[in-house]
């Protein structure tokens, strides 16, 4: 159900995020650029739950990524091990510095489920290389649509970046959830640009 126009209160301890969904229905003509020196994108054939979560945290803590950190170990292992779910790591000298996950379980509709770089690598060409490779991998035989989503906690130019590669926004939602910095999912200092809403007991 769509929200009515106007302002809507968010409970103390919660956070509200505006989620934008983007899609493309034909493969882009823009070619993937070459990788920056020293970077390679490799498929992870047997993803480890702990290693996957650690990389997810390194990449996403600044952007308030939390869904995978709340996911049950068994459910995550089943997802990562699914034959139609693919995990890739961007590596520098053998160390993972980027994460790409493709969800192909829905046949012709391929989701770029996770896409991100560790702090310090953004703006150096790694993202352009990785999204170009992601699209090469996603647009395989039978693909009719590639989609992803981003939100207002992500990098402020995320939507602009995806649009530049041919994605078109098609849906928006508001997600309200317990602030992951308040329930121990993330440390309290994560995503400092997004203030936590915790009202002192002596204030109305």
C-alpha positions, 0 to 999 in steps of 0.5 A: 500500500502506498504511503499517503502524501505528507510526513510520517513519523518514524519510531525512536530507534528505527531508521527509514530508507528510500529504496530505488529499484532500477532495471535494464531490458537490453544489454548495454552497448557500452563495453566494460573498461579494462581493470585498473592495474592489479585488480582481477574479478574472480568467481568464488566457487565455494563461498564461505559464510564467515568470509562472505560476511566479513567482506560484506561488512568491510564494504557495507558498514559505511553504507549501513548494509545490514541484511546479510548480517541479520541472516541466519547462517543456514539460510545464507549457506543455502543461498551462496551454495545455490547453483543459480546464485553466483559470487564474485570477488574483486581482488588485489594481490589476492585480497578481496576488495570488492563483492559482486553477487548475481541471483539467476534463480528467476530465469530471465530476470537476473538480479545484481544482488550485491555490488560494492567496493571497500572504502578507498577504492571508490572513484578509481575506476574499479566500480566501472570495471566491475559493473561492466563485468557484472553486466557481461555476466548477467546478460547471458543466453535467456536473460531478458532483464537485469535489475538491482536496488539501492537506497538512501544509505548508499553512496550519494551517486549510486543511482547516477552511476547505475543510470549512466550504465543504462539502468532505468529507475522503475519503483521506489519503496520506503523501508523502516527497520530497527537501526542496525547500530542500536541492536548490535548488528553494526557498531554505533559509529557506522555511517556517521552521516546518518544520525541515530534517532534515540530520544533522551528519556527526559524529552517529549 
